Amino acid sequence: MDWSQIIVLAVVQGLSEFLPISSSAHLILVPKIAGWPDQGLAFDVAVHVGSLIAVLIFCRRDFLLLLRGGSMLDLSSQGDRPSKTCKGRIAGLERQATAKRVEGLAPVRQGDDREPRPAWQLLILACIPVGIAGLGVEILIGDRLRDPIVIALATIGFGLLLLMAERHGRGDRDLGSIDLRMALAIGCAQTLALIPGTSRAGIVITAALFLGLGPKAAARFSLLLSVPTILMAGGHKAIEVATDPEAIPWIDIIAGAGIAGIGALICIHLFMRLLDRSGFTAFVLYRLALGGLLLWIFL
């Protein structure tokens, strides 16, 4: 790989990983359009590691709280201002805790839905469907979905679905309202991201909006969910890289990881600010334009 390819692909990964526009589609299409050779699995792992570090830095307070066993209610209370639904649940839990202290009642059972579960449990649960589906797709389908026409149609179709979710599904629920069923539903929706052009961030945000979350809460949950998802997918690819007899181009992958990480961190900051102004409309328009361009080029 020459430096122009390293810089362009790392920037593309960093700018698109956490936006609802599909980073995998861009990493497939840019080399095809530019006529570049395949960047290799090691480089793909490197740029994803850079993106992972970026989201860990941006969400560092959330993950510190998560490591201490914090619930989604805790994450919501330290992030955006809690909604009325979240405030109601917090007040209810406080009343339950007071009643237990006064009356000496037994602790609420772990399976009781009133007891807020640690957020890490919900994130792991949401990752299980895509992990299972990913293995199935790799065994049964392989690279047959990495077709420009498939990417173009997925880019347009799931862009329109995001528009529908923003117009008709969005509510004011925050992270504190996410329970086991919502986490599993979002996780099942995330399996659609195995189709290049869908966008992992895009489909997670779309599902969250349809379930009544607000735009900022949907985007935050997408960021949180990206960490175990990238770790799972990156770990699988890293095993393949480790068993590959070819020499690893360390300079290329270190540079790619660094550039992708910086680009991703800047992009996340701008993305969260943009949501306050224009929502997801700009990303939908971009997807429609990109999908149309791809159909025009490859048909």
One Martini backbone bead per residue (centre of mass of N, CA, C, O) as a GRO file, in nm:
protein
  299
    1MET     BB    1   0.097   0.036   0.021
    2ASP     BB    2   0.035   0.355  -0.011
    3TRP     BB    3  -0.011   0.661   0.139
    4SER     BB    4  -0.275   0.738   0.002
    5GLN     BB    5  -0.431   0.483   0.083
    6ILE     BB    6  -0.396   0.498   0.386
    7ILE     BB    7  -0.524   0.777   0.436
    8VAL     BB    8  -0.798   0.744   0.299
    9LEU     BB    9  -0.899   0.484   0.448
   10ALA     BB   10  -0.868   0.594   0.737
   11VAL     BB   11  -1.056   0.835   0.704
   12VAL     BB   12  -1.306   0.681   0.616
   13GLN     BB   13  -1.330   0.513   0.871
   14GLY     BB   14  -1.336   0.743   1.083
   15LEU     BB   15  -1.594   0.897   0.948
   16SER     BB   16  -1.800   0.620   0.918
   17GLU     BB   17  -1.836   0.428   1.167
   18PHE     BB   18  -2.051   0.636   1.346
   19LEU     BB   19  -2.212   0.672   1.101
   20PRO     BB   20  -2.518   0.636   0.898
   21ILE     BB   21  -2.316   0.512   0.615
   22SER     BB   22  -2.109   0.288   0.603
   23SER     BB   23  -1.789   0.173   0.624
   24SER     BB   24  -1.771  -0.091   0.461
   25ALA     BB   25  -1.865   0.026   0.193
   26HIS     BB   26  -1.631   0.230   0.162
   27LEU     BB   27  -1.395   0.012   0.182
   28ILE     BB   28  -1.492  -0.126  -0.085
   29LEU     BB   29  -1.536   0.116  -0.296
   30VAL     BB   30  -1.284   0.294  -0.306
   31PRO     BB   31  -1.085   0.086  -0.432
   32LYS     BB   32  -1.255   0.035  -0.687
   33ILE     BB   33  -1.257   0.327  -0.796
   34ALA     BB   34  -0.929   0.366  -0.765
   35GLY     BB   35  -0.774   0.084  -0.824
   36TRP     BB   36  -0.703  -0.069  -0.572
   37PRO     BB   37  -0.579  -0.283  -0.378
   38ASP     BB   38  -0.617  -0.479  -0.135
   39GLN     BB   39  -0.555  -0.396   0.205
   40GLY     BB   40  -0.625  -0.606   0.401
   41LEU     BB   41  -0.682  -0.742   0.711
   42ALA     BB   42  -0.483  -0.585   0.893
   43PHE     BB   43  -0.591  -0.302   0.821
   44ASP     BB   44  -0.880  -0.342   0.913
   45VAL     BB   45  -0.808  -0.390   1.209
   46ALA     BB   46  -0.658  -0.123   1.262
   47VAL     BB   47  -0.892   0.083   1.203
   48HIS     BB   48  -1.077  -0.039   1.422
   49VAL     BB   49  -0.895   0.018   1.661
   50GLY     BB   50  -0.894   0.323   1.629
   51SER     BB   51  -1.203   0.355   1.664
   52LEU     BB   52  -1.219   0.226   1.944
   53ILE     BB   53  -1.044   0.433   2.095
   54ALA     BB   54  -1.222   0.677   2.036
   55VAL     BB   55  -1.482   0.581   2.189
   56LEU     BB   56  -1.341   0.543   2.464
   57ILE     BB   57  -1.271   0.840   2.498
   58PHE     BB   58  -1.553   0.970   2.463
   59CYS     BB   59  -1.687   0.729   2.673
   60ARG     BB   60  -1.527   0.708   2.947
   61ARG     BB   61  -1.742   0.756   3.168
   62ASP     BB   62  -1.931   0.528   3.088
   63PHE     BB   63  -1.718   0.291   3.120
   64LEU     BB   64  -1.650   0.335   3.414
   65LEU     BB   65  -1.939   0.287   3.511
   66LEU     BB   66  -1.974   0.008   3.383
   67LEU     BB   67  -1.737  -0.133   3.546
   68ARG     BB   68  -1.912  -0.067   3.822
   69GLY     BB   69  -2.220  -0.159   3.739
   70GLY     BB   70  -2.382   0.023   3.579
   71SER     BB   71  -2.666   0.150   3.459
   72MET     BB   72  -2.868   0.303   3.234
   73LEU     BB   73  -2.960   0.511   3.441
   74ASP     BB   74  -2.676   0.613   3.507
   75LEU     BB   75  -2.597   0.698   3.220
   76SER     BB   76  -2.831   0.898   3.183
   77SER     BB   77  -2.770   1.089   3.434
   78GLN     BB   78  -2.467   1.168   3.310
   79GLY     BB   79  -2.585   1.281   3.061
   80ASP     BB   80  -2.850   1.347   2.963
   81ARG     BB   81  -3.137   1.464   3.039
   82PRO     BB   82  -3.380   1.327   3.188
   83SER     BB   83  -3.669   1.201   3.141
   84LYS     BB   84  -3.976   1.137   3.258
   85THR     BB   85  -3.944   0.832   3.251
   86CYS     BB   86  -3.677   0.816   3.405
   87LYS     BB   87  -3.766   0.972   3.658
   88GLY     BB   88  -3.985   0.770   3.735
   89ARG     BB   89  -3.797   0.525   3.776
   90ILE     BB   90  -3.614   0.651   3.988
   91ALA     BB   91  -3.835   0.712   4.195
   92GLY     BB   92  -3.931   0.419   4.225
   93LEU     BB   93  -3.660   0.303   4.327
   94GLU     BB   94  -3.640   0.484   4.576
   95ARG     BB   95  -3.899   0.382   4.711
   96GLN     BB   96  -3.813   0.087   4.732
   97ALA     BB   97  -3.560   0.134   4.905
   98THR     BB   98  -3.709   0.264   5.142
   99ALA     BB   99  -3.899   0.027   5.204
  100LYS     BB  100  -3.673  -0.178   5.270
  101ARG     BB  101  -3.555  -0.021   5.510
  102VAL     BB  102  -3.817   0.002   5.681
  103GLU     BB  103  -3.938  -0.313   5.641
  104GLY     BB  104  -3.723  -0.540   5.564
  105LEU     BB  105  -3.706  -0.635   5.288
  106ALA     BB  106  -3.632  -0.818   5.040
  107PRO     BB  107  -3.467  -0.840   4.778
  108VAL     BB  108  -3.476  -0.805   4.462
  109ARG     BB  109  -3.489  -0.994   4.212
  110GLN     BB  110  -3.298  -1.039   3.935
  111GLY     BB  111  -3.559  -1.094   3.740
  112ASP     BB  112  -3.663  -0.826   3.804
  113ASP     BB  113  -3.756  -0.548   3.614
  114ARG     BB  114  -3.712  -0.328   3.847
  115GLU     BB  115  -3.420  -0.412   3.832
  116PRO     BB  116  -3.137  -0.275   3.743
  117ARG     BB  117  -2.918  -0.354   3.512
  118PRO     BB  118  -2.633  -0.394   3.396
  119ALA     BB  119  -2.517  -0.259   3.107
  120TRP     BB  120  -2.332  -0.492   3.006
  121GLN     BB  121  -2.559  -0.700   2.968
  122LEU     BB  122  -2.707  -0.551   2.736
  123LEU     BB  123  -2.467  -0.537   2.538
  124ILE     BB  124  -2.414  -0.839   2.514
  125LEU     BB  125  -2.696  -0.920   2.421
  126ALA     BB  126  -2.687  -0.735   2.157
  127CYS     BB  127  -2.438  -0.914   2.029
  128ILE     BB  128  -2.531  -1.208   1.978
  129PRO     BB  129  -2.682  -1.207   1.703
  130VAL     BB  130  -2.437  -1.107   1.524
  131GLY     BB  131  -2.248  -1.339   1.592
  132ILE     BB  132  -2.419  -1.567   1.476
  133ALA     BB  133  -2.479  -1.446   1.194
  134GLY     BB  134  -2.184  -1.406   1.104
  135LEU     BB  135  -2.109  -1.705   1.084
  136GLY     BB  136  -2.327  -1.782   0.879
  137VAL     BB  137  -2.243  -1.589   0.651
  138GLU     BB  138  -1.950  -1.690   0.618
  139ILE     BB  139  -2.028  -1.988   0.544
  140LEU     BB  140  -2.276  -1.943   0.324
  141ILE     BB  141  -2.179  -1.660   0.162
  142GLY     BB  142  -1.954  -1.462   0.219
  143ASP     BB  143  -1.870  -1.228  -0.053
  144ARG     BB  144  -2.152  -1.188  -0.213
  145LEU     BB  145  -2.236  -0.901  -0.076
  146ARG     BB  146  -1.979  -0.749  -0.217
  147ASP     BB  147  -2.177  -0.569  -0.403
  148PRO     BB  148  -2.250  -0.274  -0.550
  149ILE     BB  149  -2.559  -0.316  -0.576
  150VAL     BB  150  -2.615  -0.400  -0.289
  151ILE     BB  151  -2.500  -0.145  -0.161
  152ALA     BB  152  -2.687   0.059  -0.299
  153LEU     BB  153  -2.961  -0.057  -0.198
  154ALA     BB  154  -2.893  -0.042   0.105
  155THR     BB  155  -2.837   0.258   0.121
  156ILE     BB  156  -3.123   0.345   0.036
  157GLY     BB  157  -3.318   0.170   0.207
  158PHE     BB  158  -3.193   0.239   0.498
  159GLY     BB  159  -3.228   0.542   0.466
  160LEU     BB  160  -3.540   0.544   0.453
  161LEU     BB  161  -3.576   0.406   0.728
  162LEU     BB  162  -3.449   0.633   0.892
  163LEU     BB  163  -3.655   0.847   0.810
  164MET     BB  164  -3.901   0.705   0.931
  165ALA     BB  165  -3.797   0.695   1.223
  166GLU     BB  166  -3.770   1.004   1.260
  167ARG     BB  167  -4.073   1.081   1.185
  168HIS     BB  168  -4.242   0.819   1.347
  169GLY     BB  169  -4.056   0.697   1.610
  170ARG     BB  170  -3.966   0.915   1.775
  171GLY     BB  171  -3.875   1.022   2.103
  172ASP     BB  172  -3.791   1.071   2.475
  173ARG     BB  173  -3.625   0.839   2.532
  174ASP     BB  174  -3.375   0.692   2.723
  175LEU     BB  175  -3.139   0.484   2.847
  176GLY     BB  176  -3.320   0.406   3.102
  177SER     BB  177  -3.539   0.240   2.908
  178ILE     BB  178  -3.348   0.007   2.869
  179ASP     BB  179  -3.402  -0.330   2.820
  180LEU     BB  180  -3.393  -0.650   2.734
  181ARG     BB  181  -3.588  -0.630   2.490
  182MET     BB  182  -3.457  -0.386   2.353
  183ALA     BB  183  -3.172  -0.499   2.325
  184LEU     BB  184  -3.254  -0.744   2.152
  185ALA     BB  185  -3.389  -0.589   1.921
  186ILE     BB  186  -3.138  -0.427   1.841
  187GLY     BB  187  -2.957  -0.674   1.794
  188CYS     BB  188  -3.123  -0.794   1.562
  189ALA     BB  189  -3.095  -0.546   1.376
  190GLN     BB  190  -2.777  -0.556   1.355
  191THR     BB  191  -2.760  -0.798   1.150
  192LEU     BB  192  -2.807  -0.616   0.891
  193ALA     BB  193  -2.500  -0.511   0.883
  194LEU     BB  194  -2.394  -0.755   0.704
  195ILE     BB  195  -2.492  -0.565   0.491
  196PRO     BB  196  -2.354  -0.385   0.272
  197GLY     BB  197  -2.480  -0.044   0.341
  198THR     BB  198  -2.639  -0.029   0.608
  199SER     BB  199  -2.516   0.019   0.887
  200ARG     BB  200  -2.467  -0.015   1.211
  201ALA     BB  201  -2.545   0.261   1.321
  202GLY     BB  202  -2.804   0.297   1.153
  203ILE     BB  203  -2.971   0.045   1.257
  204VAL     BB  204  -2.957   0.109   1.557
  205ILE     BB  205  -3.091   0.387   1.542
  206THR     BB  206  -3.350   0.300   1.402
  207ALA     BB  207  -3.449   0.103   1.620
  208ALA     BB  208  -3.445   0.307   1.856
  209LEU     BB  209  -3.653   0.503   1.734
  210PHE     BB  210  -3.888   0.296   1.706
  211LEU     BB  211  -3.869   0.255   2.038
  212GLY     BB  212  -3.853   0.584   2.141
  213LEU     BB  213  -3.594   0.715   2.112
  214GLY     BB  214  -3.387   0.955   2.110
  215PRO     BB  215  -3.134   1.070   1.921
  216LYS     BB  216  -2.909   1.080   2.141
  217ALA     BB  217  -2.966   0.801   2.266
  218ALA     BB  218  -2.927   0.636   2.008
  219ALA     BB  219  -2.632   0.726   1.958
  220ARG     BB  220  -2.513   0.634   2.229
  221PHE     BB  221  -2.585   0.334   2.203
  222SER     BB  222  -2.421   0.289   1.947
  223LEU     BB  223  -2.148   0.350   2.076
  224LEU     BB  224  -2.154   0.137   2.301
  225LEU     BB  225  -2.208  -0.112   2.105
  226SER     BB  226  -1.943  -0.092   1.933
  227VAL     BB  227  -1.735  -0.220   2.121
  228PRO     BB  228  -1.818  -0.524   2.137
  229THR     BB  229  -1.847  -0.555   1.829
  230ILE     BB  230  -1.555  -0.486   1.746
  231LEU     BB  231  -1.418  -0.694   1.927
  232MET     BB  232  -1.545  -0.940   1.796
  233ALA     BB  233  -1.465  -0.888   1.498
  234GLY     BB  234  -1.162  -0.823   1.548
  235GLY     BB  235  -1.086  -1.091   1.681
  236HIS     BB  236  -1.148  -1.270   1.439
  237LYS     BB  237  -0.947  -1.127   1.245
  238ALA     BB  238  -0.689  -1.156   1.420
  239ILE     BB  239  -0.669  -1.461   1.394
  240GLU     BB  240  -0.624  -1.460   1.089
  241VAL     BB  241  -0.367  -1.290   1.094
  242ALA     BB  242  -0.196  -1.478   1.286
  243THR     BB  243  -0.228  -1.728   1.060
  244ASP     BB  244  -0.073  -1.560   0.860
  245PRO     BB  245   0.228  -1.587   0.678
  246GLU     BB  246   0.232  -1.303   0.627
  247ALA     BB  247   0.361  -1.010   0.656
  248ILE     BB  248   0.336  -0.738   0.869
  249PRO     BB  249   0.260  -0.394   0.807
  250TRP     BB  250   0.328  -0.195   1.060
  251ILE     BB  251   0.332   0.092   0.950
  252ASP     BB  252   0.055   0.087   0.816
  253ILE     BB  253  -0.123   0.007   1.069
  254ILE     BB  254  -0.038   0.234   1.259
  255ALA     BB  255  -0.121   0.467   1.078
  256GLY     BB  256  -0.416   0.380   1.037
  257ALA     BB  257  -0.501   0.384   1.335
  258GLY     BB  258  -0.435   0.681   1.396
  259ILE     BB  259  -0.606   0.819   1.177
  260ALA     BB  260  -0.878   0.685   1.247
  261GLY     BB  261  -0.894   0.784   1.541
  262ILE     BB  262  -0.892   1.088   1.489
  263GLY     BB  263  -1.131   1.097   1.294
  264ALA     BB  264  -1.341   0.968   1.487
  265LEU     BB  265  -1.330   1.174   1.718
  266ILE     BB  266  -1.417   1.418   1.554
  267CYS     BB  267  -1.680   1.296   1.440
  268ILE     BB  268  -1.833   1.248   1.703
  269HIS     BB  269  -1.849   1.537   1.797
  270LEU     BB  270  -2.001   1.647   1.545
  271PHE     BB  271  -2.242   1.453   1.549
  272MET     BB  272  -2.366   1.532   1.828
  273ARG     BB  273  -2.410   1.830   1.743
  274LEU     BB  274  -2.585   1.790   1.483
  275LEU     BB  275  -2.841   1.666   1.618
  276ASP     BB  276  -2.945   1.944   1.738
  277ARG     BB  277  -3.010   2.062   1.440
  278SER     BB  278  -3.077   1.808   1.197
  279GLY     BB  279  -3.025   1.530   1.255
  280PHE     BB  280  -3.061   1.272   0.987
  281THR     BB  281  -3.108   1.405   0.707
  282ALA     BB  282  -2.820   1.435   0.586
  283PHE     BB  283  -2.766   1.123   0.577
  284VAL     BB  284  -2.994   1.046   0.391
  285LEU     BB  285  -2.908   1.218   0.149
  286TYR     BB  286  -2.633   1.085   0.115
  287ARG     BB  287  -2.735   0.798   0.062
  288LEU     BB  288  -2.900   0.860  -0.190
  289ALA     BB  289  -2.665   0.974  -0.356
  290LEU     BB  290  -2.474   0.731  -0.336
  291GLY     BB  291  -2.663   0.514  -0.448
  292GLY     BB  292  -2.712   0.651  -0.722
  293LEU     BB  293  -2.414   0.657  -0.812
  294LEU     BB  294  -2.365   0.351  -0.805
  295LEU     BB  295  -2.578   0.273  -1.012
  296TRP     BB  296  -2.456   0.446  -1.243
  297ILE     BB  297  -2.174   0.301  -1.246
  298PHE     BB  298  -2.264  -0.032  -1.227
  299LEU     BB  299  -2.506  -0.062  -1.450
   0.00000   0.00000   0.00000
